[in-house]
Structure formats: C-alpha cells, structure tokens
Amino acid sequence: MPPLPPALARRQREVAAREAVLLDTAQAQIQRDGLLSLQMARVADESGYAIGTLYKHFASKEDLLVALATRNSLDRVELFERAATWPGPTRERMLAVVLADLLIIREQPEHFRLAQFVWTDVVWGAASDESRRRALAACEPLAGLIDGIVAEGRARGELPSTALAPEALTMGPWAMTVGMHALVQQQGMVDAGVTGDPYRLLIRQLQYLFNGYGWQPLVDADNDTALDALIARVSREVFDTDWASITPDLPPSLPIS
C-alpha cells in the first residue's frame, strides 16, 4: 500500500491525538466521579475542546463509553499474549489467561465495571453500529489467543476432541470467570466467610471443568496443597509474582444492622 500524502497523514495523527485526549478525559472523569456521572459537556470542557468537536468523534455518550471499553480491550492484549505464548502445557496456559484477567481487574477495577455497563442493552443497544463493530473487532485478537490454546491442546493430544468448536468450548471458562467477577464486585453478593477467597474458588471450579473436558494434565481440585502449588507456580513463571499480588481486592462487607 502506498504511503499517505503527508498532509493526510498529519491530519490522521491530529485526529487520533485529539481522540486520545477526549478518551483520557472521560476515563479520568469516570475514575474521579463514577461511571454514571459521565457528562459529555464536562468531557468537552475539561479536555479543552468544543462540545461540537467531541460529537464529531463520538455521536453519543454511549459511543464514547463503547470507545473507552474498546481501548481498554486493546490495552489488555499484552498480558494475554504473555499467558497464551508461555511455553507450558495448554491447560496451564488457560489458567494463566484467567490469572491475567484477575491481574488486570486488580490493577484497573474500573475497566471491568465499564465493560459490564457497556455490554448492557442500555449502552450497547443505543451505540452506533460502527462503534459496536470496532468494539467487536478489538475483542478478536483476545478471542483468537484463547481459542488458539484450545486448538493447540487438541493438536498436541492434551485435550480430547469433541463436537465443540474451540470458540464454543472456551465459552465455559469465560462464562465462569465473568460470572464470578460480576458476583464478587457487587457488595454483599458473596460472603467470603462462607466461600473462602472467591477467586481461589473460581480457580478450583475451573479445574473441575477442565478435568471434565479431559484436559491433561489432570489436577486434583480437592487437594488444597496441589491447587495452591499450581497457582503459585503459574503466577511466578508467567507473571513473576504471587497469588496475593494477582487476586483482586474484595469489596467491603455490608454493614450489619
């Protein structure tokens, strides 16, 4: 493809830089005031651009929110790539992907809350077709990495072939992980005094699921020592850290009346 004319290339860089400022401003406003307090007029004012300029980039607040979630998805690729390309058994690589997800939520909890909100019909249903297409395209590299682990596991004989396509098989761990996040992050929904660490419980439940898939090497999910050793080893080898530095903080318990 021939290079763009200098004037057009410069114009595209200016548009991209302005959009980054607008998204940064919206992100800062959400972190400071909360997701539901986001206002287009304040984003324009705090970014130093006219409200009309903001609407040239994002036709609605819903498009702005989807664009923010899309950018956050792109920011997550590096950690998932590290997990997916780590030279361990494919089953343990899938565990590393889950640990990467937990690490991101620990470091940037507002990203998960934003994603939760964006996928509701209130936002997703009101966003433009183009912004939704961009968001789905941003998810494709992540999905490709995870589906690739399944395909490699089958090719290496670590994961028995079934009628499920890789994209269908990975919906199981994805649904469990997103569901646990949703429960844990809502104050009062999970009683850690009863369940124990809910994210460690998630890892245990995933091992039961992977055992059900016949994914080798099988793990004795009832053996606390073996489970903790597995978590510790994968955390150390892939992310050079430990479980305590990966697991997200839990919301405070509801006050007892």
C-alpha positions in Angstrom: 0.0 0.0 0.0 1.5 3.4 -1.0 2.2 5.9 1.8 -0.4 8.5 2.6 0.2 12.0 1.4 2.0 14.0 4.1 -1.0 16.4 4.7 -3.4 13.5 5.1 -1.1 11.5 7.4 -0.6 14.6 9.6 -4.4 15.1 9.7 -4.9 11.5 10.8 -2.3 11.9 13.5 -4.1 15.0 14.8 -7.5 13.3 14.8 -6.0 10.3 16.7 -4.3 12.6 19.2 -7.4 14.6 19.8 -9.5 11.4 20.3 -6.9 10.1 22.8 -7.3 13.3 24.8 -11.0 13.0 24.8 -10.9 9.4 25.9 -8.3 10.2 28.6 -10.5 13.0 29.9 -13.6 10.7 30.0 -11.6 8.0 31.8 -10.3 10.4 34.4 -13.9 11.8 35.0 -15.2 8.2 35.5 -12.4 7.4 37.9 -13.0 10.6 39.9 -16.8 10.9 39.8 -18.1 7.5 39.0 -19.4 5.9 35.8 -22.9 7.2 36.0 -21.7 10.8 36.4 -20.1 10.9 33.0 -21.3 14.0 31.1 -20.4 14.9 27.5 -20.4 18.7 28.2 -17.9 18.2 31.1 -15.7 16.0 29.0 -15.5 18.7 26.3 -14.9 21.4 28.9 -12.2 19.5 30.8 -10.4 18.4 27.6 -10.3 22.0 26.2 -12.4 21.2 23.1 -15.7 22.5 22.0 -18.7 20.2 22.5 -19.2 20.1 18.7 -15.7 18.7 18.4 -16.5 15.9 20.9 -19.6 15.0 19.0 -17.6 14.8 15.7 -15.6 12.0 17.3 -18.5 10.3 19.3 -22.1 10.8 18.2 -23.4 10.0 21.7 -22.3 9.2 25.3 -23.0 5.6 24.5 -20.5 5.7 21.6 -17.9 7.3 23.9 -18.4 4.6 26.5 -18.1 1.8 23.9 -14.9 3.5 22.6 -13.4 3.6 26.1 -14.2 -0.1 26.6 -12.7 -0.8 23.2 -9.4 0.9 24.1 -9.3 -0.9 27.3 -9.6 -4.2 25.5 -6.7 -3.3 23.3 -4.6 -2.4 26.4 -5.2 -6.0 27.7 -3.6 -7.8 24.8 0.0 -7.8 26.1 -0.8 -9.7 29.3 -3.0 -12.2 27.5 -0.2 -12.7 24.9 2.2 -13.4 27.7 -0.1 -16.0 29.1 -1.0 -17.6 25.7 2.6 -17.9 24.5 4.1 -19.1 27.7 5.8 -22.5 26.9 3.7 -24.5 29.4 1.0 -27.2 28.9 -2.0 -25.7 27.2 -4.2 -26.4 30.2 -1.9 -24.3 32.4 -1.8 -21.6 29.8 -5.6 -21.3 30.0 -5.1 -20.9 33.8 -2.5 -18.2 33.0 -5.1 -16.4 30.9 -7.5 -16.3 33.9 -4.7 -15.1 36.1 -4.0 -12.3 33.6 -7.7 -11.3 33.7 -7.5 -11.2 37.5 -4.4 -9.1 37.4 -6.0 -6.6 35.1 -9.0 -6.3 37.4 -6.8 -5.8 40.4 -4.8 -3.0 38.7 -7.7 -1.4 36.9 -11.0 -2.3 38.5 -12.8 0.5 36.8 -12.2 -1.2 33.4 -14.3 -4.2 34.4 -17.1 -2.1 35.7 -17.1 -0.1 32.5 -17.2 -3.3 30.4 -20.1 -4.6 32.5 -22.0 -1.4 31.8 -21.2 -1.2 28.2 -22.5 -4.7 27.4 -25.9 -3.9 28.9 -28.6 -3.1 26.4 -28.9 0.5 27.8 -25.5 1.3 26.3 -24.8 -1.4 23.7 -28.2 -1.2 22.2 -28.0 2.6 21.9 -24.5 2.8 20.5 -24.0 3.2 16.7 -23.3 0.2 14.5 -19.9 1.4 13.7 -18.8 1.8 17.3 -20.1 -1.7 18.1 -18.2 -3.1 15.1 -15.0 -1.5 16.3 -15.6 -3.0 19.8 -16.1 -6.5 18.5 -13.1 -6.2 16.2 -11.0 -5.2 19.3 -12.0 -8.4 21.0 -11.0 -10.6 18.1 -7.2 -10.8 19.0 -8.0 -11.8 22.6 -10.5 -14.4 21.4 -8.0 -15.7 18.9 -5.3 -16.2 21.5 -7.6 -18.1 23.8 -9.2 -20.2 21.0 -5.7 -20.9 19.8 -4.8 -22.5 23.1 -7.7 -25.0 22.7 -6.7 -25.8 19.1 -3.1 -26.4 20.1 -4.2 -28.5 23.1 -6.1 -30.8 20.7 -3.3 -30.9 18.2 -0.9 -32.0 21.0 -3.2 -34.6 22.4 -3.6 -32.8 25.7 -7.3 -32.0 25.1 -9.6 -34.7 23.6 -11.5 -33.6 20.5 -15.3 -33.2 20.9 -18.2 -31.8 18.9 -17.5 -28.4 20.4 -15.5 -25.9 18.3 -12.8 -24.1 20.2 -14.9 -21.0 20.3 -17.7 -22.9 21.9 -15.5 -24.7 24.4 -13.9 -21.5 25.7 -17.3 -20.1 26.5 -17.4 -22.3 29.6 -14.4 -20.8 31.4 -15.3 -17.4 30.0 -18.8 -17.5 31.5 -17.5 -18.8 34.8 -14.9 -16.1 35.1 -17.2 -13.2 34.1 -19.9 -14.5 36.3 -17.6 -14.7 39.3 -16.4 -11.1 38.7 -19.9 -9.9 38.5 -20.9 -11.6 41.8 -17.7 -10.6 43.7 -17.8 -7.0 42.7 -21.3 -6.4 44.0 -21.1 -5.7 47.7 -22.8 -8.3 49.8 -23.4 -10.8 47.0 -20.6 -13.2 48.0 -19.8 -14.0 51.7 -16.1 -14.8 51.7 -16.5 -16.1 55.2 -18.6 -18.9 53.8 -17.0 -19.5 50.3 -13.4 -18.6 51.2 -11.5 -16.5 48.7 -14.0 -16.4 45.8 -11.2 -16.0 43.2 -9.4 -19.1 44.5 -12.8 -20.8 44.4 -13.0 -19.8 40.7 -9.6 -21.4 40.0 -10.8 -24.6 41.8 -14.1 -24.7 39.8 -12.2 -24.2 36.6 -10.0 -27.2 37.4 -13.2 -29.3 37.8 -14.3 -28.0 34.4 -11.0 -28.8 32.7 -11.0 -32.2 34.3 -14.4 -32.7 32.8 -13.0 -31.8 29.4 -10.3 -34.4 30.0 -7.7 -31.7 29.6 -4.3 -33.0 30.6 -2.6 -33.0 32.9 -5.5 -33.6 35.2 -5.5 -31.7 38.6 -6.8 -33.0 41.9 -9.0 -30.0 42.5 -9.9 -31.2 46.0 -6.2 -31.1 47.1 -5.6 -27.7 48.6 -1.9 -28.1 48.6 -1.7 -29.2 44.9 -4.1 -26.3 43.9 -2.1 -23.7 45.8 1.2 -25.0 44.3 -0.3 -24.9 40.8 -1.5 -21.3 41.2 1.9 -20.3 42.8 4.0 -21.8 40.0 2.0 -20.4 37.1 1.8 -17.0 38.8 5.6 -17.0 39.2 6.6 -18.4 35.9 4.3 -16.3 33.7 4.0 -13.1 35.6 6.9 -13.2 38.1 4.6 -12.5 41.0 2.5 -14.4 43.5 -1.2 -15.0 44.1 -1.5 -12.3 46.7 -0.4 -9.8 44.1 -2.8 -11.1 41.4 -6.1 -11.6 43.2 -8.3 -8.5 43.0 -9.4 -6.7 46.2 -12.8 -7.7 47.5 -15.4 -5.0 48.2 -16.1 -4.4 51.9 -18.8 -6.4 53.6 -22.3 -4.9 54.0 -22.6 -3.4 57.5 -24.6 -5.5 59.9 -27.7 -3.6 61.2 
